[in-house]
Amino acid sequence: MTSTEITAVFKKSGEERLALFIDTVAKNKSVFGISDDEGWALLGDNDDSDILPLFHDASLAAAFRDAAGFEGHEIEEVEMEELLEWLQELDEDGAMIAVCPNTRFEGAIIEPGQLMADLIG
């Protein structure tokens, strides 16, 4: 994606990005996350819940990584089969998913079980 396309996606509402994420992931069968040697980059909230940011495009993940200060982290692709297993585990652990958060950390926060149901239709 070009920087103009990335900006356009990040300007969409959280709900619009969620719909775009679900459509794209259902078609491409993979997502992108941010990781390093210690594991996946997580965000937190006021309740100390773990929130895993996921993206439907590597360029969006990279833009978020840079804005969030996750230096030294890589963008990693996760295939749909592994994603569905993860979502099950994350749901059991009480974690949440940040779907394509923008560089201001705004976006839809969704329960892993709901995202799994949305993706498998």
C-alpha positions as CSV (number, residue, x, y, z in Angstrom):
1,M,0.0,0.0,0.0
2,T,1.1,3.6,-0.6
3,S,1.3,6.1,2.2
4,T,-1.8,7.7,0.7
5,E,-3.7,4.4,0.8
6,I,-2.6,3.7,4.4
7,T,-3.7,7.2,5.5
8,A,-7.1,6.6,3.8
9,V,-7.6,3.3,5.6
10,F,-6.6,4.8,9.0
11,K,-9.1,7.7,8.5
12,K,-12.0,5.3,8.2
13,S,-14.0,4.6,11.4
14,G,-13.2,1.6,13.5
15,E,-16.4,-0.1,12.3
16,E,-15.4,0.5,8.6
17,R,-11.9,-0.8,9.3
18,L,-13.4,-3.9,11.0
19,A,-15.6,-4.6,8.0
20,L,-12.7,-4.1,5.6
21,F,-10.5,-6.4,7.8
22,I,-13.1,-9.2,7.8
23,D,-13.7,-9.0,4.0
24,T,-9.9,-8.9,3.3
25,V,-8.9,-11.7,5.7
26,A,-11.8,-13.9,4.6
27,K,-10.5,-13.5,1.0
28,N,-6.7,-13.6,1.6
29,K,-6.8,-16.2,4.5
30,S,-4.1,-14.4,6.6
31,V,-3.5,-11.5,9.0
32,F,-0.5,-9.6,10.1
33,G,0.7,-9.0,13.6
34,I,3.8,-7.4,15.3
35,S,6.3,-9.6,17.1
36,D,9.8,-9.8,18.5
37,D,11.9,-12.4,20.2
38,E,9.8,-12.2,23.3
39,G,6.4,-12.7,21.5
40,W,3.6,-10.7,20.1
41,A,3.2,-6.9,20.7
42,L,0.3,-6.3,23.0
43,L,-1.6,-3.2,23.9
44,G,-3.3,-2.7,27.3
45,D,-6.4,-1.0,28.5
46,N,-7.6,0.4,31.9
47,D,-8.6,-3.0,33.0
48,D,-5.1,-4.5,32.3
49,S,-6.6,-6.7,29.6
50,D,-4.2,-7.9,26.9
51,I,-5.2,-6.6,23.5
52,L,-3.6,-8.1,20.4
53,P,-3.4,-5.7,17.4
54,L,-4.1,-7.4,14.1
55,F,-4.1,-6.0,10.5
56,H,-5.2,-7.2,7.1
57,D,-2.2,-5.7,5.3
58,A,1.5,-5.7,6.2
59,S,1.9,-2.0,5.3
60,L,-0.8,-1.1,7.9
61,A,0.9,-3.2,10.5
62,A,4.2,-1.5,9.8
63,A,2.8,2.0,10.0
64,F,1.2,1.2,13.3
65,R,4.4,-0.5,14.6
66,D,6.4,2.7,13.7
67,A,3.8,5.0,15.3
68,A,3.5,2.9,18.5
69,G,7.2,2.7,19.1
70,F,7.6,-1.0,18.6
71,E,11.2,-0.6,17.4
72,G,12.9,-4.0,16.8
73,H,9.6,-5.7,16.1
74,E,8.9,-7.5,12.9
75,I,5.7,-7.8,10.9
76,E,4.6,-11.4,10.8
77,E,2.0,-13.1,8.7
78,V,-0.4,-15.6,10.3
79,E,-2.3,-18.0,8.1
80,M,-6.1,-18.4,8.7
81,E,-5.9,-21.9,10.2
82,E,-3.4,-20.8,12.9
83,L,-5.4,-17.6,13.4
84,L,-8.5,-19.5,14.2
85,E,-6.6,-21.6,16.8
86,W,-5.2,-18.5,18.3
87,L,-8.6,-16.8,18.6
88,Q,-9.9,-19.8,20.5
89,E,-7.0,-19.6,22.9
90,L,-7.2,-15.8,23.3
91,D,-11.0,-16.1,23.9
92,E,-10.3,-18.6,26.7
93,D,-7.7,-16.3,28.2
94,G,-10.0,-13.3,28.2
95,A,-7.8,-11.3,25.8
96,M,-9.2,-8.9,23.2
97,I,-8.3,-8.1,19.5
98,A,-7.7,-4.6,18.3
99,V,-8.7,-4.7,14.6
100,C,-6.5,-2.5,12.5
101,P,-5.9,0.2,15.0
102,N,-4.7,3.5,13.5
103,T,-1.7,5.4,14.5
104,R,-3.7,7.2,17.2
105,F,-4.6,3.8,18.7
106,E,-8.2,4.1,17.6
107,G,-10.1,1.2,16.3
108,A,-12.6,-1.6,17.0
109,I,-11.8,-3.8,20.0
110,I,-13.5,-7.2,19.6
111,E,-13.7,-10.4,21.5
112,P,-11.7,-13.2,19.8
113,G,-14.7,-15.5,19.7
114,Q,-16.8,-12.8,17.9
115,L,-14.0,-12.2,15.4
116,M,-13.7,-16.0,14.8
117,A,-17.5,-16.2,14.1
118,D,-17.3,-13.2,11.8
119,L,-14.4,-14.7,9.8
120,I,-15.9,-18.2,9.4
121,G,-19.2,-16.7,8.5
